[in-house]
Amino acid sequence: MQTILVSPGDIGARLRDMRRQQGLSQAELGRRVGLDQKKVSLLENGNPNSRVDSLFRLLSALGAGLVVQPKMESPPTGKEIW
C-alpha cells in the first residue's frame, strides 16, 4: 500500500509506525543501520535537517522504499505538497 506523505513530520510518523509494528526500539533500529538513537528520534520527529542518506538507511532496514511522483492537482488532505 502506498501512502502519500507531504512533510518531514508525515515521513517521521510513518517511520515510527513501521518501527513499532516490527517491535523495534529506536536504539535497535539505529544499531541495524549505524545510527544512534538520537538520530532515529530526530527523523521520527520530522527534523527537516536530517540527512537524506539516514532516511534511506532506515527505510531499507524497515523493508520500505520511497516513490517520487508528480504532484496531484488537489492534495487529498488539503495540505500543500512541497
Backbone atoms as SQL, in Angstrom:
CREATE TABLE atoms (id INTEGER PRIMARY KEY, chain TEXT, resi INTEGER, resn TEXT, atom TEXT, x REAL, y REAL, z REAL);
INSERT INTO atoms VALUES
  (1, 'A', 1, 'MET', 'N', 0.833, -1.176, 0.000),
  (2, 'A', 1, 'MET', 'CA', 0.000, 0.000, 0.000),
  (3, 'A', 1, 'MET', 'C', 0.881, 1.243, 0.000),
  (4, 'A', 2, 'GLN', 'N', 0.558, 2.202, -0.864),
  (5, 'A', 2, 'GLN', 'CA', 1.289, 3.448, -0.900),
  (6, 'A', 2, 'GLN', 'C', 0.564, 4.484, -0.052),
  (7, 'A', 3, 'THR', 'N', 1.343, 5.284, 0.672),
  (8, 'A', 3, 'THR', 'CA', 0.809, 6.358, 1.486),
  (9, 'A', 3, 'THR', 'C', 1.416, 7.656, 0.990),
  (10, 'A', 4, 'ILE', 'N', 0.598, 8.691, 0.838),
  (11, 'A', 4, 'ILE', 'CA', 1.116, 9.985, 0.423),
  (12, 'A', 4, 'ILE', 'C', 1.566, 10.738, 1.665),
  (13, 'A', 5, 'LEU', 'N', 2.834, 11.089, 1.677),
  (14, 'A', 5, 'LEU', 'CA', 3.431, 11.828, 2.783),
  (15, 'A', 5, 'LEU', 'C', 3.834, 13.194, 2.257),
  (16, 'A', 6, 'VAL', 'N', 3.434, 14.237, 2.951),
  (17, 'A', 6, 'VAL', 'CA', 3.645, 15.581, 2.413),
  (18, 'A', 6, 'VAL', 'C', 4.559, 16.461, 3.249),
  (19, 'A', 7, 'SER', 'N', 5.143, 15.924, 4.303),
  (20, 'A', 7, 'SER', 'CA', 6.016, 16.735, 5.140),
  (21, 'A', 7, 'SER', 'C', 7.016, 15.842, 5.866),
  (22, 'A', 8, 'PRO', 'N', 8.088, 16.428, 6.391),
  (23, 'A', 8, 'PRO', 'CA', 9.019, 15.631, 7.201),
  (24, 'A', 8, 'PRO', 'C', 8.327, 14.968, 8.386),
  (25, 'A', 9, 'GLY', 'N', 7.348, 15.658, 8.963),
  (26, 'A', 9, 'GLY', 'CA', 6.609, 15.075, 10.085),
  (27, 'A', 9, 'GLY', 'C', 5.817, 13.846, 9.675),
  (28, 'A', 10, 'ASP', 'N', 5.230, 13.886, 8.476),
  (29, 'A', 10, 'ASP', 'CA', 4.497, 12.721, 7.967),
  (30, 'A', 10, 'ASP', 'C', 5.433, 11.539, 7.750),
  (31, 'A', 11, 'ILE', 'N', 6.594, 11.807, 7.184),
  (32, 'A', 11, 'ILE', 'CA', 7.580, 10.744, 6.953),
  (33, 'A', 11, 'ILE', 'C', 8.018, 10.157, 8.284),
  (34, 'A', 12, 'GLY', 'N', 8.309, 11.032, 9.247),
  (35, 'A', 12, 'GLY', 'CA', 8.738, 10.565, 10.565),
  (36, 'A', 12, 'GLY', 'C', 7.689, 9.714, 11.254),
  (37, 'A', 13, 'ALA', 'N', 6.438, 10.143, 11.176),
  (38, 'A', 13, 'ALA', 'CA', 5.354, 9.388, 11.810),
  (39, 'A', 13, 'ALA', 'C', 5.218, 8.009, 11.170),
  (40, 'A', 14, 'ARG', 'N', 5.371, 7.946, 9.857),
  (41, 'A', 14, 'ARG', 'CA', 5.278, 6.645, 9.168),
  (42, 'A', 14, 'ARG', 'C', 6.438, 5.744, 9.545),
  (43, 'A', 15, 'LEU', 'N', 7.647, 6.324, 9.640),
  (44, 'A', 15, 'LEU', 'CA', 8.805, 5.538, 10.090),
  (45, 'A', 15, 'LEU', 'C', 8.560, 4.974, 11.487),
  (46, 'A', 16, 'ARG', 'N', 8.048, 5.817, 12.381),
  (47, 'A', 16, 'ARG', 'CA', 7.768, 5.387, 13.759),
  (48, 'A', 16, 'ARG', 'C', 6.763, 4.235, 13.759),
  (49, 'A', 17, 'ASP', 'N', 5.678, 4.388, 12.980),
  (50, 'A', 17, 'ASP', 'CA', 4.668, 3.323, 12.917),
  (51, 'A', 17, 'ASP', 'C', 5.276, 2.010, 12.430),
  (52, 'A', 18, 'MET', 'N', 6.081, 2.082, 11.391),
  (53, 'A', 18, 'MET', 'CA', 6.689, 0.869, 10.841),
  (54, 'A', 18, 'MET', 'C', 7.645, 0.229, 11.849),
  (55, 'A', 19, 'ARG', 'N', 8.425, 1.059, 12.528),
  (56, 'A', 19, 'ARG', 'CA', 9.371, 0.538, 13.526),
  (57, 'A', 19, 'ARG', 'C', 8.625, -0.168, 14.640),
  (58, 'A', 20, 'ARG', 'N', 7.560, 0.458, 15.127),
  (59, 'A', 20, 'ARG', 'CA', 6.781, -0.139, 16.214),
  (60, 'A', 20, 'ARG', 'C', 6.096, -1.426, 15.771),
  (61, 'A', 21, 'GLN', 'N', 5.590, -1.455, 14.529),
  (62, 'A', 21, 'GLN', 'CA', 4.954, -2.670, 14.010),
  (63, 'A', 21, 'GLN', 'C', 5.928, -3.842, 13.983),
  (64, 'A', 22, 'GLN', 'N', 7.204, -3.528, 13.806),
  (65, 'A', 22, 'GLN', 'CA', 8.228, -4.575, 13.758),
  (66, 'A', 22, 'GLN', 'C', 8.820, -4.865, 15.141),
  (67, 'A', 23, 'GLY', 'N', 8.296, -4.181, 16.168),
  (68, 'A', 23, 'GLY', 'CA', 8.726, -4.439, 17.534),
  (69, 'A', 23, 'GLY', 'C', 10.136, -3.979, 17.846),
  (70, 'A', 24, 'LEU', 'N', 10.583, -2.938, 17.175),
  (71, 'A', 24, 'LEU', 'CA', 11.941, -2.438, 17.374),
  (72, 'A', 24, 'LEU', 'C', 11.942, -1.151, 18.189),
  (73, 'A', 25, 'SER', 'N', 12.943, -0.995, 19.024),
  (74, 'A', 25, 'SER', 'CA', 13.154, 0.288, 19.691),
  (75, 'A', 25, 'SER', 'C', 13.949, 1.186, 18.747),
  (76, 'A', 26, 'GLN', 'N', 13.988, 2.468, 19.040),
  (77, 'A', 26, 'GLN', 'CA', 14.804, 3.382, 18.235),
  (78, 'A', 26, 'GLN', 'C', 16.269, 2.964, 18.279),
  (79, 'A', 27, 'ALA', 'N', 16.737, 2.553, 19.445),
  (80, 'A', 27, 'ALA', 'CA', 18.140, 2.140, 19.587),
  (81, 'A', 27, 'ALA', 'C', 18.436, 0.894, 18.750),
  (82, 'A', 28, 'GLU', 'N', 17.511, -0.085, 18.762),
  (83, 'A', 28, 'GLU', 'CA', 17.714, -1.305, 17.975),
  (84, 'A', 28, 'GLU', 'C', 17.757, -1.003, 16.479),
  (85, 'A', 29, 'LEU', 'N', 16.821, -0.186, 16.017),
  (86, 'A', 29, 'LEU', 'CA', 16.806, 0.174, 14.605),
  (87, 'A', 29, 'LEU', 'C', 18.072, 0.937, 14.234),
  (88, 'A', 30, 'GLY', 'N', 18.465, 1.854, 15.085),
  (89, 'A', 30, 'GLY', 'CA', 19.685, 2.611, 14.834),
  (90, 'A', 30, 'GLY', 'C', 20.915, 1.720, 14.727),
  (91, 'A', 31, 'ARG', 'N', 21.018, 0.743, 15.613),
  (92, 'A', 31, 'ARG', 'CA', 22.155, -0.183, 15.560),
  (93, 'A', 31, 'ARG', 'C', 22.199, -0.938, 14.241),
  (94, 'A', 32, 'ARG', 'N', 21.049, -1.289, 13.716),
  (95, 'A', 32, 'ARG', 'CA', 20.999, -2.027, 12.447),
  (96, 'A', 32, 'ARG', 'C', 21.596, -1.234, 11.284),
  (97, 'A', 33, 'VAL', 'N', 21.498, 0.080, 11.363),
  (98, 'A', 33, 'VAL', 'CA', 21.938, 0.906, 10.232),
  (99, 'A', 33, 'VAL', 'C', 23.097, 1.838, 10.580),
  (100, 'A', 34, 'GLY', 'N', 23.644, 1.717, 11.771),
  (101, 'A', 34, 'GLY', 'CA', 24.798, 2.532, 12.148),
  (102, 'A', 34, 'GLY', 'C', 24.460, 3.952, 12.561),
  (103, 'A', 35, 'LEU', 'N', 23.274, 4.153, 13.119),
  (104, 'A', 35, 'LEU', 'CA', 22.880, 5.466, 13.626),
  (105, 'A', 35, 'LEU', 'C', 22.626, 5.361, 15.119),
  (106, 'A', 36, 'ASP', 'N', 22.837, 6.464, 15.833),
  (107, 'A', 36, 'ASP', 'CA', 22.499, 6.421, 17.253),
  (108, 'A', 36, 'ASP', 'C', 21.006, 6.691, 17.439),
  (109, 'A', 37, 'GLN', 'N', 20.493, 6.390, 18.618),
  (110, 'A', 37, 'GLN', 'CA', 19.072, 6.515, 18.917),
  (111, 'A', 37, 'GLN', 'C', 18.595, 7.944, 18.699),
  (112, 'A', 38, 'LYS', 'N', 19.419, 8.928, 19.034),
  (113, 'A', 38, 'LYS', 'CA', 19.018, 10.328, 18.886),
  (114, 'A', 38, 'LYS', 'C', 18.728, 10.679, 17.424),
  (115, 'A', 39, 'LYS', 'N', 19.522, 10.175, 16.496),
  (116, 'A', 39, 'LYS', 'CA', 19.290, 10.464, 15.077),
  (117, 'A', 39, 'LYS', 'C', 18.005, 9.805, 14.587),
  (118, 'A', 40, 'VAL', 'N', 17.722, 8.605, 15.061),
  (119, 'A', 40, 'VAL', 'CA', 16.467, 7.949, 14.711),
  (120, 'A', 40, 'VAL', 'C', 15.304, 8.784, 15.243),
  (121, 'A', 41, 'SER', 'N', 15.428, 9.258, 16.474),
  (122, 'A', 41, 'SER', 'CA', 14.389, 10.094, 17.067),
  (123, 'A', 41, 'SER', 'C', 14.177, 11.376, 16.269),
  (124, 'A', 42, 'LEU', 'N', 15.261, 12.017, 15.851),
  (125, 'A', 42, 'LEU', 'CA', 15.140, 13.244, 15.066),
  (126, 'A', 42, 'LEU', 'C', 14.382, 12.994, 13.762),
  (127, 'A', 43, 'LEU', 'N', 14.691, 11.906, 13.084),
  (128, 'A', 43, 'LEU', 'CA', 13.979, 11.560, 11.844),
  (129, 'A', 43, 'LEU', 'C', 12.500, 11.289, 12.126),
  (130, 'A', 44, 'GLU', 'N', 12.218, 10.535, 13.175),
  (131, 'A', 44, 'GLU', 'CA', 10.831, 10.219, 13.507),
  (132, 'A', 44, 'GLU', 'C', 10.038, 11.452, 13.909),
  (133, 'A', 45, 'ASN', 'N', 10.713, 12.466, 14.408),
  (134, 'A', 45, 'ASN', 'CA', 10.037, 13.693, 14.820),
  (135, 'A', 45, 'ASN', 'C', 10.008, 14.740, 13.714),
  (136, 'A', 46, 'GLY', 'N', 10.407, 14.354, 12.509),
  (137, 'A', 46, 'GLY', 'CA', 10.288, 15.233, 11.358),
  (138, 'A', 46, 'GLY', 'C', 11.311, 16.344, 11.267),
  (139, 'A', 47, 'ASN', 'N', 12.479, 16.139, 11.870),
  (140, 'A', 47, 'ASN', 'CA', 13.524, 17.156, 11.791),
  (141, 'A', 47, 'ASN', 'C', 13.913, 17.374, 10.331),
  (142, 'A', 48, 'PRO', 'N', 13.663, 18.574, 9.786),
  (143, 'A', 48, 'PRO', 'CA', 13.951, 18.805, 8.369),
  (144, 'A', 48, 'PRO', 'C', 15.448, 18.864, 8.058),
  (145, 'A', 49, 'ASN', 'N', 16.290, 18.899, 9.067),
  (146, 'A', 49, 'ASN', 'CA', 17.729, 18.964, 8.845),
  (147, 'A', 49, 'ASN', 'C', 18.395, 17.592, 8.871),
  (148, 'A', 50, 'SER', 'N', 17.589, 16.543, 8.927),
  (149, 'A', 50, 'SER', 'CA', 18.144, 15.194, 8.925),
  (150, 'A', 50, 'SER', 'C', 18.715, 14.878, 7.548),
  (151, 'A', 51, 'ARG', 'N', 19.709, 14.010, 7.536),
  (152, 'A', 51, 'ARG', 'CA', 20.366, 13.643, 6.281),
  (153, 'A', 51, 'ARG', 'C', 19.507, 12.655, 5.494),
  (154, 'A', 52, 'VAL', 'N', 19.469, 12.870, 4.211),
  (155, 'A', 52, 'VAL', 'CA', 18.687, 12.007, 3.329),
  (156, 'A', 52, 'VAL', 'C', 19.228, 10.579, 3.348),
  (157, 'A', 53, 'ASP', 'N', 20.542, 10.414, 3.418),
  (158, 'A', 53, 'ASP', 'CA', 21.092, 9.057, 3.437),
  (159, 'A', 53, 'ASP', 'C', 20.654, 8.311, 4.693),
  (160, 'A', 54, 'SER', 'N', 20.487, 9.020, 5.806),
  (161, 'A', 54, 'SER', 'CA', 19.991, 8.378, 7.028),
  (162, 'A', 54, 'SER', 'C', 18.558, 7.893, 6.826),
  (163, 'A', 55, 'LEU', 'N', 17.744, 8.699, 6.173),
  (164, 'A', 55, 'LEU', 'CA', 16.374, 8.310, 5.873),
  (165, 'A', 55, 'LEU', 'C', 16.350, 7.037, 5.036),
  (166, 'A', 56, 'PHE', 'N', 17.167, 6.987, 3.993),
  (167, 'A', 56, 'PHE', 'CA', 17.187, 5.805, 3.131),
  (168, 'A', 56, 'PHE', 'C', 17.697, 4.577, 3.874),
  (169, 'A', 57, 'ARG', 'N', 18.629, 4.742, 4.777),
  (170, 'A', 57, 'ARG', 'CA', 19.118, 3.602, 5.560),
  (171, 'A', 57, 'ARG', 'C', 18.004, 3.042, 6.440),
  (172, 'A', 58, 'LEU', 'N', 17.236, 3.947, 7.085),
  (173, 'A', 58, 'LEU', 'CA', 16.129, 3.481, 7.921),
  (174, 'A', 58, 'LEU', 'C', 15.047, 2.810, 7.076),
  (175, 'A', 59, 'LEU', 'N', 14.705, 3.413, 5.958),
  (176, 'A', 59, 'LEU', 'CA', 13.706, 2.803, 5.077),
  (177, 'A', 59, 'LEU', 'C', 14.117, 1.395, 4.669),
  (178, 'A', 60, 'SER', 'N', 15.366, 1.242, 4.296),
  (179, 'A', 60, 'SER', 'CA', 15.869, -0.060, 3.880),
  (180, 'A', 60, 'SER', 'C', 15.772, -1.074, 5.019),
  (181, 'A', 61, 'ALA', 'N', 16.174, -0.669, 6.209),
  (182, 'A', 61, 'ALA', 'CA', 16.146, -1.576, 7.359),
  (183, 'A', 61, 'ALA', 'C', 14.718, -1.990, 7.717),
  (184, 'A', 62, 'LEU', 'N', 13.746, -1.131, 7.408),
  (185, 'A', 62, 'LEU', 'CA', 12.348, -1.433, 7.709),
  (186, 'A', 62, 'LEU', 'C', 11.638, -2.131, 6.544),
  (187, 'A', 63, 'GLY', 'N', 12.376, -2.394, 5.472),
  (188, 'A', 63, 'GLY', 'CA', 11.791, -3.062, 4.321),
  (189, 'A', 63, 'GLY', 'C', 10.871, -2.152, 3.522),
  (190, 'A', 64, 'ALA', 'N', 11.172, -0.853, 3.516),
  (191, 'A', 64, 'ALA', 'CA', 10.336, 0.118, 2.813),
  (192, 'A', 64, 'ALA', 'C', 11.160, 0.845, 1.764),
  (193, 'A', 65, 'GLY', 'N', 10.491, 1.565, 0.906),
  (194, 'A', 65, 'GLY', 'CA', 11.156, 2.349, -0.120),
  (195, 'A', 65, 'GLY', 'C', 10.478, 3.698, -0.262),
  (196, 'A', 66, 'LEU', 'N', 10.951, 4.460, -1.202),
  (197, 'A', 66, 'LEU', 'CA', 10.433, 5.796, -1.445),
  (198, 'A', 66, 'LEU', 'C', 10.041, 5.902, -2.910),
  (199, 'A', 67, 'VAL', 'N', 8.848, 6.384, -3.162),
  (200, 'A', 67, 'VAL', 'CA', 8.372, 6.599, -4.524),
  (201, 'A', 67, 'VAL', 'C', 8.176, 8.098, -4.703),
  (202, 'A', 68, 'VAL', 'N', 8.754, 8.648, -5.764),
  (203, 'A', 68, 'VAL', 'CA', 8.578, 10.061, -6.070),
  (204, 'A', 68, 'VAL', 'C', 7.708, 10.150, -7.315),
  (205, 'A', 69, 'GLN', 'N', 6.660, 10.937, -7.221),
  (206, 'A', 69, 'GLN', 'CA', 5.754, 11.076, -8.347),
  (207, 'A', 69, 'GLN', 'C', 5.311, 12.524, -8.459),
  (208, 'A', 70, 'PRO', 'N', 4.756, 12.917, -9.607),
  (209, 'A', 70, 'PRO', 'CA', 4.291, 14.290, -9.772),
  (210, 'A', 70, 'PRO', 'C', 3.200, 14.634, -8.762),
  (211, 'A', 71, 'LYS', 'N', 3.116, 15.918, -8.424),
  (212, 'A', 71, 'LYS', 'CA', 2.071, 16.390, -7.528),
  (213, 'A', 71, 'LYS', 'C', 0.700, 16.170, -8.135),
  (214, 'A', 72, 'MET', 'N', -0.264, 15.946, -7.260),
  (215, 'A', 72, 'MET', 'CA', -1.648, 15.905, -7.698),
  (216, 'A', 72, 'MET', 'C', -2.163, 17.339, -7.715),
  (217, 'A', 73, 'GLU', 'N', -3.183, 17.599, -8.521),
  (218, 'A', 73, 'GLU', 'CA', -3.722, 18.950, -8.580),
  (219, 'A', 73, 'GLU', 'C', -4.355, 19.372, -7.261),
  (220, 'A', 74, 'SER', 'N', -5.064, 18.481, -6.604),
  (221, 'A', 74, 'SER', 'CA', -5.709, 18.786, -5.327),
  (222, 'A', 74, 'SER', 'C', -5.274, 17.755, -4.299),
  (223, 'A', 75, 'PRO', 'N', -4.385, 18.141, -3.369),
  (224, 'A', 75, 'PRO', 'CA', -3.964, 17.180, -2.350),
  (225, 'A', 75, 'PRO', 'C', -5.166, 16.647, -1.579),
  (226, 'A', 76, 'PRO', 'N', -5.202, 15.345, -1.317),
  (227, 'A', 76, 'PRO', 'CA', -6.341, 14.756, -0.634),
  (228, 'A', 76, 'PRO', 'C', -6.506, 15.257, 0.793),
  (229, 'A', 77, 'THR', 'N', -5.438, 15.748, 1.415),
  (230, 'A', 77, 'THR', 'CA', -5.503, 16.191, 2.805),
  (231, 'A', 77, 'THR', 'C', -5.775, 17.676, 2.924),
  (232, 'A', 78, 'GLY', 'N', -5.742, 18.389, 1.822),
  (233, 'A', 78, 'GLY', 'CA', -5.899, 19.830, 1.878),
  (234, 'A', 78, 'GLY', 'C', -4.618, 20.543, 2.237),
  (235, 'A', 79, 'LYS', 'N', -3.543, 19.792, 2.485),
  (236, 'A', 79, 'LYS', 'CA', -2.239, 20.384, 2.795),
  (237, 'A', 79, 'LYS', 'C', -1.498, 20.682, 1.505),
  (238, 'A', 80, 'GLU', 'N', -0.667, 21.672, 1.553),
  (239, 'A', 80, 'GLU', 'CA', 0.188, 21.944, 0.397),
  (240, 'A', 80, 'GLU', 'C', 1.244, 20.849, 0.329),
  (241, 'A', 81, 'ILE', 'N', 1.438, 20.276, -0.819),
  (242, 'A', 81, 'ILE', 'CA', 2.501, 19.281, -1.017),
  (243, 'A', 81, 'ILE', 'C', 3.735, 20.021, -1.463),
  (244, 'A', 82, 'TRP', 'N', 4.828, 19.831, -0.777),
  (245, 'A', 82, 'TRP', 'CA', 6.039, 20.508, -1.177),
  (246, 'A', 82, 'TRP', 'C', 6.822, 19.599, -1.970);
